[in-house]
Amino acid sequence: MSAELPRRTKIVATLGPASSSRETVLELARAGMDAARLNFSHGTHEDHAQLMEVVREVSEEVERPIAIIADLQGPKVRIGELDEPVTLDRGDEVVVAAEESANDGELPVSPTAVGEVLQRGHDILIDDGLIHLRVESVEGGRARCMVVTGGVVAPHKGVNVPGVPVPIPSLTRKDMDDLDFALDHGVDFVALSFVRSAADVRDLKDLIAGTGSHAHVIAKIEKAEAVDALDSILRETDAVMVARGDLGVEIGPALVPLIQKRIILAALERARPVITATQMLESMIYHADPTRAEASDVANAVLDGSSALMLSGETALGEFPVEAVAYMDQISRAVEPSLGYRHELPQASEEPTVGQAMSNAACDIAESLGAKA
């Protein structure tokens, strides 16, 4: 019997409290993890250093490379400090203050630059869009808002103002500290959050090159500005990530599938690896099996041509991290045999060269004969 073909679509697993032990990381690797993502929005440098050491030990044990991705937090707008969570009901009025801390009953938001761009009619979305506020008036960095969709606001929850650029640097002071640490520890990739332009990518690549590191940059596409600047970003970056969480909050869930396909196709045309991420097997945080819709989502991401698929909360916080990786491996292997090489290589718009024609012919022959290697 012939050996099983290797899986082409890579699997990225985010490490966290549910997957911090050496035993679990080893099980993740055996289940199919190809890269370990360290989310620098959470955890200490000591935590991340220990995880990197574990990943490298496991990589040696399973005798195959496991890449390490340092995912920088980026200039995320967040709720500031609160004495206690604030409950908002539909129809309530609440003041959003562009400050690190605010008066009782107000919601502090940082960085404070967000106060410079808020205007009447703007939507403010909190906690991945679960809470929806609409700005009624703005005065002195304070926005009086009407609650459209209520909920409980906790400290440090993410804040989005869809379609409104916020004038803040692409790398915060925390990001710079985290970047220095990650490069000192030899990470393979650095993921840049909330990319808005090719200049953001260039700035990061220059910083990395200045240290002598060979780490590659992954541009996370999660802002409307990044979608508009996709072509120029792809020219600069080493890889891209379809970061569907914040992207869905920014542009609305209905547009995410089309934008996902557009990003993947554009990346393939530029020969850039593309990672599809967020909520791929979300129900497996609490359940041992995925939903049929999740299985279809993973399969379609493979069919679209994703170079890699990423698990976030499923492996970082979930009750079934190893099972999530195993299911992603199983679904990818089930789908990949239906793909020919041409599906992953968009046709060149110009006239093909002799070399391209010969390469295509060689691939056609190998595929027709069922060659394994």
C-alpha positions, 0 to 999 in steps of 0.5 A, spaced: 500 500 500 502 506 498 504 511 503 499 517 505 500 523 501 503 529 505 498 534 507 499 541 503 495 545 507 498 547 513 495 548 520 497 554 525 495 552 532 495 558 538 498 556 544 495 558 551 492 556 557 489 550 554 496 548 551 501 550 555 504 543 557 509 540 554 505 533 553 499 537 550 504 541 545 507 534 543 500 531 542 498 538 538 504 536 533 502 529 532 495 531 531 498 535 525 500 542 528 505 545 523 506 552 526 505 555 533 502 562 534 504 566 540 499 571 541 502 577 545 496 580 547 496 576 552 501 572 557 508 575 559 515 574 556 517 569 561 510 565 559 512 566 551 519 564 552 517 557 556 512 556 550 518 557 545 523 552 548 517 547 549 515 548 541 523 547 539 523 541 544 517 538 541 519 539 534 526 535 535 522 529 538 517 529 532 523 530 527 519 535 523 520 543 523 514 547 527 514 554 526 513 559 531 509 565 530 509 572 534 503 575 533 503 582 535 497 586 539 498 592 534 494 599 535 488 596 538 483 601 540 480 598 547 476 600 553 480 602 559 480 601 566 473 600 570 472 599 577 467 594 575 463 591 568 458 596 566 451 593 564 448 597 558 441 596 556 438 598 549 436 605 549 441 607 554 445 613 554 452 613 555 459 617 555 465 614 551 471 618 553 477 618 550 481 617 556 485 611 560 480 612 565 473 616 566 468 618 571 463 614 574 458 611 569 463 613 563 466 608 558 474 610 557 477 608 551 484 608 549 489 610 545 486 617 546 487 619 539 480 616 537 477 622 540 479 626 535 475 622 529 469 621 533 463 624 530 455 624 530 452 618 527 459 614 528 458 607 530 462 604 536 462 597 536 465 593 543 467 586 544 467 584 537 461 587 535 456 584 541 455 591 543 453 597 539 453 604 540 451 610 536 454 617 537 449 622 538 454 628 540 461 629 541 464 635 545 472 635 548 473 628 547 467 625 550 462 622 545 455 621 548 452 615 545 445 611 544 446 604 546 443 600 540 445 593 542 446 592 549 451 588 554 456 587 559 462 592 558 468 589 561 475 592 562 480 592 556 475 589 551 476 591 543 473 597 540 472 598 533 469 604 529 468 601 522 470 605 516 473 611 521 481 611 520 484 612 527 491 616 527 495 612 531 502 608 529 502 601 527 507 599 532 505 601 539 511 601 545 508 594 547 509 592 540 516 594 540 518 591 546 515 584 544 518 585 537 525 585 540 523 580 545 521 575 539 527 577 535 532 575 540 528 568 541 529 567 534 521 567 532 520 565 524 514 569 523 512 576 526 504 577 525 503 585 524 496 586 527 491 592 524 495 593 518 493 599 514 498 600 508 504 597 505 508 603 509 506 599 515 509 593 513 515 596 510 516 599 517 516 593 520 521 589 515 526 595 516 526 594 524 527 586 523 532 587 518 536 592 522 537 586 528 539 581 523 533 577 524 531 573 518 524 573 521 518 573 515 512 578 516 505 576 516 500 582 514 494 581 518 488 583 513 483 586 518 481 593 517 477 596 511 483 600 509 488 594 508 482 591 503 483 597 499 490 597 499 491 589 498 495 590 492 500 594 495 501 590 501 502 584 498 508 587 494 511 588 501 509 583 505 512 575 506 505 573 507 498 575 509 492 573 514 485 573 513 483 575 520 476 574 520 474 577 527 476 584 526 475 584 519 468 582 520 466 587 525 469 592 520 466 591 514 460 586 516 459 579 517 456 578 510 462 581 506 467 577 509 466 570 505 467 575 498 473 579 501 476 572 504 476 569 497 479 576 494 484 576 499 486 568 497 486 569 490 490 576 490 495 572 495 496 566 490 497 571 484 503 574 488 505 567 490 504 569 497 502 564 503 495 566 505 493 564 512 485 563 513 483 565 521 478 566 526 472 561 528 474 556 524 472 550 529 469 555 534 464 550 537 470 546 539 472 550 544 466 547 548 464 541 544 469 535 542 466 535 534 465 541 530 458 543 526 457 541 519 458 548 518 464 549 521 467 543 517 464 546 510 468 552 512 474 549 513 473 545 507 472 551 503 478 555 505 482 549 503 478 549 496 479 557 495 487 555 496 489 557 503 496 556 504 494 555 512 489 554 516 489 557 523 486 555 530 485 561 535 481 560 542 480 552 540 487 550 542 489 556 546 483 556 551 478 550 549 477 544 552 479 539 546 485 543 543 488 536 540 481 534 537 481 541 534 487 540 530 486 533 528 479 535 525 482 540 521 487 535 519 482 530 517 478 535 513 484 538 509 486 531 507 479 529 505 479 535 500 485 536 498 485 530 493 480 533 489 484 539 487 489 539 481 495 543 481 492 548 477 487 550 482 492 553 486 496 557 481 492 562 477 493 563 470 498 568 468 495 574 465 500 575 460 502 570 454 506 564 458 513 563 457 517 557 454 519 555 461 512 556 464 509 552 458 514 546 460 513 547 467 505 546 466 506 540 462 511 536 467 505 538 472 500 535 467 504 529 466 505 528 474 498 529 475 495 524 470 500 518 472 498 519 479 506 520 481 507 521 489 513 525 489 
